Amino acid sequence: MAEGSVVQEDDESESAQQSKSPCLDNPVYKEISIANGKVNRMENSQVKRCLDELGLDSRGVGKVLKKRLKNHLKKEKLALAKLEQEKRIKQVHFYCVIDFQGTCEEENPKDYIHEIIEFPVVLVDANTLEVVSEFHEFCKPQLKPTLSQFCQDLTGVTQEIVDKADSFPIVLSKFEQWLADHELGTKYTFGVVTDG
């Protein structure tokens, strides 16, 4: 595109105004909004020139041309943002696959608070998908220390197991030490993978 075109311009005052909007949390949407504002201020001849340079149809009335250019820029920015996101995901060294089990009833009341009773984690190398290590602890529930029969049948975690287990804060501390032992979050990056 020509010098001073819609993508290369930088309007600090508009950028400052856009950053105040609570709806635009992701930076790519701020970029799209700024680009839309610039397109809206362009003369029809500038819009046609940009469309021609992009190999897009430059026929039509001003409003249609501006919409065509804004749609193209939006798709382009979203596609670039997705590629950057995929690159970040590929840079993760390990996955921590977690499958918590929690207290439950056959029919949980609306305000039922689930407590973690089993804390299993499998550490997977992101490149080879090989299991590198495992962390596994049970937790003694504090709010409802007696497990329902339904919960025991569903999770396979028995009352005897949780009675002998440490409380969640202690187990969480052990998990943090396990992360540190594997240098996760310091030397190596990791992502948490879970369901539910």
N, C-alpha and C positions, 0 to 999 in steps of 0.2 A: 504494500500500500504506500501511497505518497507520503512525504514528510508532513507531519501535522495532521495525519489522519486520525480516525476515531480511536484506534487502539493505542497509538503512541502518545497521545496527549495526556498531560497530567494536570488535574485541577484540584489543588490542595483543599480549597474551601469546600468544594462539593464532597471530597473524600471525608472531610471532617464532619459534614452534615450527615453523610450516609452512615458513618460509624456510630452515630447516636441511636440509630434505629434498632430496637430490640429484636426485630424479626430477622435480622441478617447476621446470625451467629457464625455461619460458615464464611470464610473469606471469599470464596468463589462467588457467592451471591452478592457480596459488596462490589466485586469487580464487575459483575453483570449489571448491577444497578447504575454504577458510575458510567459504564459504556452506553447504557440506554439513555442516560441524561445527555451525554455528548451527541448521540445520534439525534435526539430530539431537537437539539440546538443547531444542527447542521442545515445548510441550505439544500434544496433538492438537487442542485447540480453537484454538490459534494457527495451526497448519498449515491447518486448515479455513478460517479467516478469510483467510489469505493466498491460498489457492486460489480462494476466492470472489472476492476483489478482483482476481485475475488472470483471472477468467472461466473457470477450470478446474473440472472435476468435483471436488466436495469430499465425495463419498460413498466409503465404504470404511473399512477398518481402518487404524490408525495407521501401520503399516509401509508399506502401499501408498500412503497419502497423502503420507508423507515422500518416498518414492521419486518420486512424481509431481511434487512440488514441486522436488526436486533436479534431476530431468531437465529441467524447464522452465527453471530458472535456468542450468543448464549450456548448453542450446541457446542461450539468450539471450546469455550471455557469449561463447560461441564465435562467434556471428553478429556481435556488436559488434566483437570482435577482428579478424575477417576484414575488416570494413568499414574499420577503422583501417589495416590492412595495405594494402588496396587504395588508400587515400588516400595513404599514403606512397609507393607505387609510382608513382602519378600525378604526384607532386611531383618526380620525377627529371627533370632537364633533358635529359640525353643518355644514350644507350646506347653502350658500347664493345663492339662485336661482334668477338670474337677467334676465330680458327680456326688454332690452332697446328698445325704439322706436326712430327713427331719421328722420331728414329732408330727403326728396327725391323728385324726379321728375318722371314723367312717363317714360322718357328716360334720365337717368342720363348721363351728359357729362363724358368723360373719366377721367377728373381731378376733378370731383365733390367731394366736402368735405361734408360728412354727419355730422350733429350735433345732439347730444342727445337732444330729446325734452320730453322724458318720462323716468324716472329713478325708476322703480319698483323692489323691492327686497322682497323675502319671505325667512325668516329664518326657516330652517327645522332641527329638531333634527335628527342627523344621526342614532341614535339607534332606535327611535320609529317612525321616519318619520312623526311626528306630526309638524304642523306649530306652531312655537313659537312666532313669531313676524313678522311684515311687515313694510317696509319702502317704501313710495311712494311720489315722487315729480315730478313736471313738470319743464322743463328748457326752458328759453327764448333763442332762437337761436340768435347768434350775427352776423354771416356772411350773412345769409339770414333770416332776421327777419319775412318775410312774407311767410307763408306756402303755397305751391301749393295746389290746390283743390285735386289733386291726392293724395298728402301726407295726407291731412285731411281725405279723404275717406278711405285710406288704414289703417291708424293708429287709427282713431277715435279721434285723438287729434285736437281740433279746434284752430283757430287763437285767439279766445277770451281767451282760456285756457293759451296759451303760452304768450300772452301779459301781463297777470297778474302774470306770474311765475318769479322766481328768475333766475339769470344767472347760468350756469353750475358750475363755481367755488364755488358759495354760496351753491348750492345743494350738491356738493361733500363734502364740509365742514360739512354740516348737516349729510350726510351719514357716514362720519368718526366719528362724535359724536355718532351716532346710534350704530356703531360698538363698540365704547368705552363703551357706556351705557350697552351693553350686554357682555362686557369683552371679546370680540372676538379678537384674536390675542395676548391676554395677558394671561388670566386665561384659556380660551377655544380655541382650534384649530378650524379652519373652512376652507372649500374649496368653491371656487366660481364655480357655475354651470351656464352655459349660452349656447346660441345657436347663431352661426353666428359670 
